[in-house]
Amino acid sequence: MDNRAAAAPRRRGLLVPALLAALGCAILASLGTWQLERKAWKESLIDTLGRRLAAPPTAVPPPSQWASLDAGNAEFRHVRFAADLEPGQEALVFTSGSAFRRDVSGPGYWLFAPARLADGSRVVVNRGFVPEARRDPAARLRVTGPVEIVGVMRWPERGGLFTPAGDPAHDLWFVRDHLEIAAAKNWGVVAPFYVEQEAPIPPGGLPQPGMLTIDLPNNHLQYAITWFGLAAGLATVFMFYARAQWRERHPPAGPGTGPSLP
């Protein structure tokens, strides 16, 4: 009777660690599965964006199509259009580099400006990179007349929790949100997208447009292996723990513990 009463707490003592280990393994395995799903999503995204960038430029969508466009179905689409860059209208967006422009490094600014199309509509253009030392408009040649612009459609980005607010008084922003810039600068109604200019290169070379390249990191398989490995490690640790507990509670028979002879 005493032996059975002592065995019950031992069984209960192993039950809680077993439940915690099972829960931990389930969480870790689900994280590994999620990373595999992310891997498939990232590969599809890289393929889609790569095909859009490789495609020849098409006409910029007219205002009648703007409501049907979003980043999912149109971002990184190549476009070509003729427009007039409105003189004296520009805004600088601070940058310390670019994930899509290998030719850009160090602190500087993206120069955003409105471009008026033949139908009177406006599309904001990121005309390219301006180094910190060339921020003053007097340091750059002014472009006049219609320009045939080739570029890539982009959607506004959102700032993080610690991103500084824009400073319209000094034409300085910290996120590429052309809608916020257009509202602050009274540019009127603009397209829901902006265009990253790739060509032509303006006189004097500034602002500096350039080709965009897709170089998104895809480490999800490595992350998945890590999570699955942690799940397997946790299961192994529990197995050794349970084995040690079983041996402690079922010690092998020692000398003199067997039945005595008459």
N, C-alpha and C positions, 0 to 999 in steps of 0.2 A: 504493500500500500504506500509506503514512504517512497519507494523507487518511482512509482507511477506519478505521484504528486510532484516529485522533483523533475521529471521528464517534461511535464507540461510547460513550465516556465522556460525550459531550454528551447522547446519548439517555438514558443512565442517570441523568444529572443532572436531567432533566425528569420522569422516571418517579416519583421519590419525592414531589416536590411535587404531582404529579397525583393520586397515591394519597391523600395527606393532604387535599387539597382535596375529593376525592370523599367521603372519610370524614366530613369536617366538614360538607359539604352534606347528607349522609344523616342525620347526627345532628340538625342544625338543622331539617331537614324533618320528621323524626319528632317533634321537640318541637312543631312547629307543628300536626301532625296530632293529637297528644295534647291540645293546647289546644282544638282543635275538638271532640274527644270530650268534654272537660270542659265545654265550652260547652253541648252537648246535655244532659249530665247535670245541669248547674246549672239549665238552663231547666225540665227535668222536675221537679227538686226544688222549685223555686220554685212551679211550678204545683200540685204535690201538696200542699205545705204551705199554700199560699193557699186551696185548696179545703177542706182540713181546718179551717182557722181560720174560714172563712166558713160552714161547716155549723152547723146548730143543735146545741146540746148534747144528748148522750145520757146514759144512765145509766152511772155508773162501772163498769168491768168487775169482776165478783165474783172472789174468790180462785180459783175453779175455772178461770178463764181466764188467770190471771196467767202461767202457764208458757208460753203460746202468744204472749205479747205481746213485742214488741221495738220499738226506735226506728224500724225500717224500716216496720213496719205500723201503728204506733199513735201515734208522737210527734206532738204538736200537735193531737191529737184533742180536740174540745170535750166536756166532761163536766159533769154536774150531779149533786149528791148532798147528802143531809142527814147531818150528823155533829156530834159533840160535840168541841170543842177541849179537850184535856186541860189543866186549869189548872196553871200553874207549869212547863210543859214547853215550852221554846223553845230555839232555837240561832240564832246570828247568823253569817251568811256575808258576809265583807267584799266590797264591790264599789266600783268607781270609775265605773260607768255600765253601760248595757245596750244591746246591739245590737237588742233586740226591744221595748224600752220607751222611746219617745221622750220620755216625761214624766219620766224619771229621769236625773239628771246630778249629777256631783260625788260625793265619797266618802260611803259609808254602808253599810248592811247589808240583806241579805235575811233576813227572819225566818221560819225554818222551825219547824213545830210538828206534832205528830202529831194526827190527827183519827180518832176512833173511829166507825165506821159502825154501823148498826142490827144487823148480823149479827155484830158483835164484831171484825171485821177493822180494821186500821189503814192509813190512807193518810197519808203525810206531805204537808203543804201548805206551799208557799212563800206566806205570807200577804201579802207585799208588801215595799215599801222603807221603811226607817227611816233618816232622816238621822243623820249622825254625832253631832249634838248631842242627839238623842233616844234614844240607845242604852239608857239606864237604863229598866228596865221600869216604874218609878214614873212616868215621863213619859208613859206610854200607858194608856188605859183598858182594863180587862180585859173580855173577852167571855165570857159565861157562857151555858149552855143550848145547845140544838141550833141549828146554823146551816145554811142552804141555800147551799152553795158552788157557784159556777160558775167553771170554770177550764179550763186546758189541760194535757194530760198531757205530762210531760217525763221524760227519762232522765238519770241522773247523768252529770256531766261529769268529765273526768280532768284532774288538774293537770299542769303542765309540769315540766321539769327543775328550774326555779328557784322553783316554787311553794312557799311555806312550808307546813310541816305544820300540821294543826289543833291547837288548844289547848283540849281539852275542859274543863280546869279553869276556863277563863274563858268557856266557851260560844262560842268563836270559831273559825271555819273560813275557808278561802280558796278552796274549790271547792264547787260545788253538788252534792255527793255525799251524798244523803240516806241511803243505805245505811250509809256510814261514820258519819254523825252518829247514826243510830238505834242502831247497835251501841255507840258510845261512850256514849250517853245511856240505854242499856238500855230502849229503847222497844219491844222485842220484835220479832216478825215484822211487817214492813211490806211494802206493795206494791212491786214492782220499779220502779215509776214514782213520781214525785211530781207534784203538781198546782200549777201556777202560778195562784194565785187572781186572778180578774178582778172578781168580785163576791161578796158585797156589800161596800160600804165600811164599815169598822168605826166605832163611835162615836169621835169625835175625829179621824178621818181617818188614824190610824196603827195598824198599818203600812199603807202606801199600796198597794193593789192597782191593777191597770190592765190595759188591753187590750194584747195582744201584736200586733205587726205584723211582717210578713216584709219585710226590706229587705236581702237578701243581695247583695253586689257581684257583678256578672257582667261581668268585663273580659276574658274568655277570647278573644273575637274579636280584641281589640287585641293580646293576647299572641301569638296565632297569626300575625297579620300581621307582628308584629315578628320572630318566628322565621323565617317564610318570606322576609321581606325580608333578613335576615342571610344566609340560604342563597343567595339570588340575588346579594347583594353579594359573597359569597365566590367564587361561580362567576365573576362578572364580573372580580374582581381576578385570579383565576388565568388567565382568558382573556387579559387584557392582559399578564400576566407571561409566558405562553407565547408570545404574539405577539412581545414584545420579545426573548425568547430566540431565537426563530426568525430574526428580522431580524438579530440579532447574529451568528448562525452562518451566515447566507446574505446577506451584504452585497451590495448592487447593484453591478453592474460599473461601474467608474469609467473615466475617459478613459485610453486607452493600454493597457487590459487585453484588448482584442479581438485577433483574429488580425492579424498584421502582413502588409502587402502585399509581394510580392517586389520 
